[in-house]
């Protein structure tokens, strides 16, 4: 019969939690613009999802206009 050893669990050291990655600063307008873009692309490609959500291509065009305004406002703040 073979014998084997179970590995010991690693001990938690205080430095491990201290080395946590820093959280990046959030940017609400950029995040909103990205989410609108993602949703628009997904819904444009999927007529079934559009029908289930009762969203028309006109609604998607309006969402794209809002996204462009958000990006434009963001760029004007950076300057």
C-alpha positions as CSV (number, residue, x, y, z in Angstrom):
1,X,0.0,0.0,0.0
2,X,1.4,3.4,-1.0
3,X,1.5,6.2,1.5
4,X,1.3,9.9,0.6
5,X,1.4,13.1,2.5
6,X,-1.3,15.8,2.4
7,X,0.1,19.2,1.6
8,X,-0.2,21.7,4.4
9,X,-2.4,24.7,3.8
10,X,-0.5,27.9,3.3
11,X,-0.5,30.2,6.3
12,X,-2.1,33.6,5.7
13,X,0.3,36.4,6.2
14,X,-0.6,40.0,6.8
15,X,1.4,41.3,3.8
16,X,-0.9,39.3,1.4
17,X,-3.8,41.5,2.1
18,X,-1.6,44.6,2.1
19,X,-0.5,43.9,-1.5
20,X,-4.0,44.3,-2.9
21,X,-4.2,45.9,-6.3
22,X,-5.2,49.5,-6.2
23,X,-8.7,50.2,-7.5
24,X,-8.8,52.5,-10.4
25,X,-10.7,55.8,-10.2
26,X,-14.2,55.3,-11.6
27,X,-15.5,57.4,-14.5
28,X,-19.2,57.3,-14.7
29,X,-19.7,58.9,-18.1
30,X,-17.1,56.7,-19.7
31,X,-18.6,53.6,-18.1
32,X,-22.1,54.6,-19.2
33,X,-20.9,55.2,-22.8
34,X,-19.2,51.8,-22.9
35,X,-22.3,50.0,-21.6
36,X,-24.5,51.8,-24.1
37,X,-22.2,50.9,-26.9
38,X,-22.1,47.2,-25.8
39,X,-25.9,47.0,-25.5
40,X,-26.4,48.7,-28.9
41,X,-24.0,46.3,-30.6
42,X,-25.6,43.3,-29.1
43,X,-29.2,44.4,-29.8
44,X,-28.3,45.5,-33.3
45,X,-27.1,42.1,-34.1
46,X,-30.0,40.2,-32.4
47,X,-33.5,40.9,-33.7
48,X,-34.8,38.3,-31.3
49,X,-33.5,40.1,-28.2
50,X,-34.8,43.4,-29.6
51,X,-38.3,41.9,-30.0
52,X,-38.2,40.4,-26.5
53,X,-37.2,43.8,-25.0
54,X,-39.5,45.7,-27.3
55,X,-36.7,47.9,-28.6
56,X,-36.7,49.3,-32.1
57,X,-33.8,50.3,-34.3
58,X,-35.0,53.9,-33.7
59,X,-34.5,53.4,-30.0
60,X,-30.9,52.1,-30.7
61,X,-30.2,55.1,-32.8
62,X,-31.3,57.4,-30.0
63,X,-29.1,55.5,-27.5
64,X,-26.2,55.9,-29.9
65,X,-26.8,59.6,-30.0
66,X,-26.8,59.7,-26.1
67,X,-23.5,57.7,-26.1
68,X,-21.9,60.2,-28.5
69,X,-23.0,63.1,-26.3
70,X,-21.5,61.4,-23.3
71,X,-18.2,60.8,-25.1
72,X,-18.2,64.4,-26.4
73,X,-18.8,65.8,-22.9
74,X,-16.0,63.6,-21.5
75,X,-13.6,64.8,-24.1
76,X,-14.4,68.4,-23.4
77,X,-13.7,67.9,-19.7
78,X,-10.3,66.4,-20.4
79,X,-9.2,69.4,-22.5
